[in-house]
Amino acid sequence: MPPILQRLQQATKMMSRRKVLLLVLGCSTVSLLIHQGAQLSWYPKLFPLSCPPLRDTPPRPKHMTVAFLKTHKTAGTTVQNILFRFAERHNLTVALPHPSCEHQFCYPRNFSAHFVHPATRPPHVLASHLRFDRAELQRLMPPGTVYVTILREPAAMFESLFSYYNQYCPAFRRVPNASLEAFLRAPEAYYRAGEHFAMFAHNTLAYDLGGDNERSPRDDAAYLAGLIRQVEEVFSLVMIAEYFDESLVLLRWLVMLARGPRAVQTGYPAFFGAEPLICVFQADKPMPQRGPET
Ligand SMILES: Nc1ncnc2c1ncn2[C@@H]1O[C@H](COP(=O)(O)OS(=O)(=O)O)[C@@H](OP(=O)(O)O)[C@H]1O
């Protein structure tokens, strides 16, 4: 082959190698931009999304006083821990039970402001087990307190209750071999209304929320509807254990919780740092007023 042709062939090969190299470099740059773009301020302009940019939303005031109704076996301990850490970080007062109430606010009795240790009154944060009583809590907590609770899918919750309270709840103690299946086959054979801790065997959530756990929606549908209405009226946020992460985002939006270190490290945008996409709570409801001291 004449030398001129050989040089031409080499030049063409070099060109294709350069093109391939450029193509690879181009692709890597685009992929890097897409990957990092979510954390850079110009990302929404280059890749417009259906949601409006969150930074255009004016920052809303967050609450510093929280009453968390810790229902039983609903992942409430995790929320309680988060709120205790929040209180510690901001040097806030946490309501602690009077020694005569043990570690809970004298549950299963109806909550009374007297169950709170005087050294922790008035509290900014309340997050231990109690049976809800709206008037008593409003007497205790400062104005502007936000009310939060958590619920869990009842069947999973009941399984958890059955296993945890098998030695405390008499209805469960009566069941041969502590068998959940045996209890579910004939619950009325083991349950006695009015016994101590009977509520763990029958509509615990209704009881914790201050309702009557003996009233069945089968016989009295209006009662349950009324109870649900009351819950909706009082609580600004009802967390759901099965949607724990989503619930935490909403809690973070409502209460001045700290930004999680994991969120900072990874830049994970949808968790503690950002506003929630779903806002199911009523942030603008009038806040309850505090009554006279007792
Ligand atoms: N993050 C998160 N998400 C979902 N579920 C969770 C979470 N954290 C705790 N759990 C489960 O909640 C059950 C314990 O609930 P509580 O902490 O409310 O228990 S207690 O009433 O204070 O004893 C207990 O349920 P069971 O394991 O079914 O018994 C825990 O496993």
Ligand as a Chemical Component Dictionary entry (heavy atoms), coordinates in Angstrom:
data_LIG
# 
_chem_comp.id                   LIG 
_chem_comp.type                 NON-POLYMER 
_chem_comp.pdbx_formal_charge   0 
_chem_comp.three_letter_code    LIG 
# 
loop_
_chem_comp_atom.comp_id 
_chem_comp_atom.atom_id 
_chem_comp_atom.alt_atom_id 
_chem_comp_atom.type_symbol 
_chem_comp_atom.charge 
_chem_comp_atom.model_Cartn_x 
_chem_comp_atom.model_Cartn_y 
_chem_comp_atom.model_Cartn_z 
_chem_comp_atom.pdbx_ordinal 
LIG N1  N1  N 0 -40.057 2.370  62.809 1  
LIG C1  C1  C 0 -40.989 1.449  63.012 2  
LIG N2  N2  N 0 -41.885 1.135  62.050 3  
LIG C2  C2  C 0 -42.826 0.196  62.261 4  
LIG N3  N3  N 0 -42.935 -0.514 63.419 5  
LIG C3  C3  C 0 -42.056 -0.244 64.392 6  
LIG C4  C4  C 0 -41.054 0.754  64.252 7  
LIG N4  N4  N 0 -40.359 0.812  65.412 8  
LIG C5  C5  C 0 -40.914 -0.114 66.225 9  
LIG N5  N5  N 0 -41.922 -0.749 65.623 10 
LIG C6  C6  C 0 -42.792 -1.816 66.160 11 
LIG O1  O1  O 0 -43.702 -1.206 67.080 12 
LIG C7  C7  C 0 -43.965 -2.135 68.139 13 
LIG C8  C8  C 0 -43.578 -1.500 69.453 14 
LIG O2  O2  O 0 -44.401 -0.362 69.587 15 
LIG P1  P1  P 0 -44.243 0.658  70.786 16 
LIG O3  O3  O 0 -42.885 1.237  70.793 17 
LIG O4  O4  O 0 -45.360 1.635  70.663 18 
LIG O5  O5  O 0 -44.438 -0.280 72.048 19 
LIG S1  S1  S 0 -44.865 0.135  73.537 20 
LIG O6  O6  O 0 -46.326 0.306  73.561 21 
LIG O7  O7  O 0 -44.166 1.359  73.899 22 
LIG O8  O8  O 0 -44.459 -1.013 74.378 23 
LIG C9  C9  C 0 -43.140 -3.359 67.838 24 
LIG O9  O9  O 0 -44.011 -4.213 67.099 25 
LIG P2  P2  P 0 -43.932 -5.830 67.126 26 
LIG O10 O10 O 0 -42.519 -6.174 66.685 27 
LIG O11 O11 O 0 -44.976 -6.277 66.132 28 
LIG O12 O12 O 0 -44.201 -6.256 68.524 29 
LIG C10 C10 C 0 -42.030 -2.818 66.981 30 
LIG O13 O13 O 0 -41.451 -3.788 66.143 31 
# 
loop_
_chem_comp_bond.comp_id 
_chem_comp_bond.atom_id_1 
_chem_comp_bond.atom_id_2 
_chem_comp_bond.value_order 
_chem_comp_bond.pdbx_ordinal 
LIG N1  C1  SING 1  
LIG C1  N2  SING 2  
LIG C1  C4  DOUB 3  
LIG N2  C2  DOUB 4  
LIG C2  N3  SING 5  
LIG N3  C3  DOUB 6  
LIG C3  C4  SING 7  
LIG C3  N5  SING 8  
LIG C4  N4  SING 9  
LIG N4  C5  DOUB 10 
LIG C5  N5  SING 11 
LIG N5  C6  SING 12 
LIG C6  O1  SING 13 
LIG C6  C10 SING 14 
LIG O1  C7  SING 15 
LIG C7  C8  SING 16 
LIG C7  C9  SING 17 
LIG C8  O2  SING 18 
LIG O2  P1  SING 19 
LIG P1  O3  DOUB 20 
LIG P1  O4  SING 21 
LIG P1  O5  SING 22 
LIG O5  S1  SING 23 
LIG S1  O6  DOUB 24 
LIG S1  O7  DOUB 25 
LIG S1  O8  SING 26 
LIG C9  O9  SING 27 
LIG C9  C10 SING 28 
LIG O9  P2  SING 29 
LIG P2  O10 DOUB 30 
LIG P2  O11 SING 31 
LIG P2  O12 SING 32 
LIG C10 O13 SING 33 
# 
